[in-house]
Amino acid sequence: ETFRYGVDLTSGIAGGGGIEVGSGLMIAPGVQVECKIGPLSNLKMNLRQKYFPGGTYSPVYFGVELIQSLPVSLW
């Protein structure tokens, strides 16, 4: 399995920094793709739209994450 696709939903609280976010509550639906780039390494990419109910700030977020796995042996 080289590629995996999915949808996700993140929630949180934000505020400050001079950006009007209303109540501070945030929901961010999005999509993600993860691909295997080596025997112990994956690359994960996220694309989300953040929504702040009552606020005027709704940025699009793009993130890339390198996931490294290390083999572990228990005696």
N, C-alpha and C positions, 0 to 999 in steps of 0.2 A: 504494500500500500504506500504509494508515493505522495499522494495529495489527500487531504481531508478538508471538507467544507462544512460550514455550519453558520447558524445565526445565534446571537446572544443578546442579552439585555442586562445592562448595568444600571445600578442606582447609587445615589450618594447625596452628600450635602456639600455645597460650595458657597463661596461668598468672599467679599473683601476685594482688595486690589482695584477698586474703582469701577468694577464692571457691574452693571445692573442685572442681577439674576433673580429678582423677585423674592420668593420665599427662601431661596437657597436650595430647595430640593431639586434633584437632577435625575432624569432618566435618559438612558442612551441606548436605543436599539441599534444593532449593527450586524455585520457579517464578518466572518473570519475564514482564512485559508491557512492551513498548516502543511508544509512540505518537508519531506525527509531530504537532508542535504549531506548526510554521512551516516555511518553505522550507529553513532551515538548522538547525532545532532539533528535538530529540527529548526525550521524558520517559521514563525507564526506572524501573520499580518492581519490587522484589524482595521475596519472602516466603520465609524460610528457617527451618528448625528446626536449631539447632546441637546436636550430640551430642558429649560428651566421654566416651569409653569408660573405665569405671572411676570416673567422677565422678558427682556428684549434680546437676550444673548443666546444664540443657538449655533455654536460652532460645529464644524465637521472635524472629526479626529481621525488621523491615520497613524497607526503605530506598527512598528516592526520589532519583534522579539526573537532573540537567539536562545534556544533552549538546549542546554548541554546535559547529557545524562552520563553519569559515571558508574561503571560496574562496581557492585558491592558484593563481597563474599563474607558470609558469616561463618566463622570457624567451622 
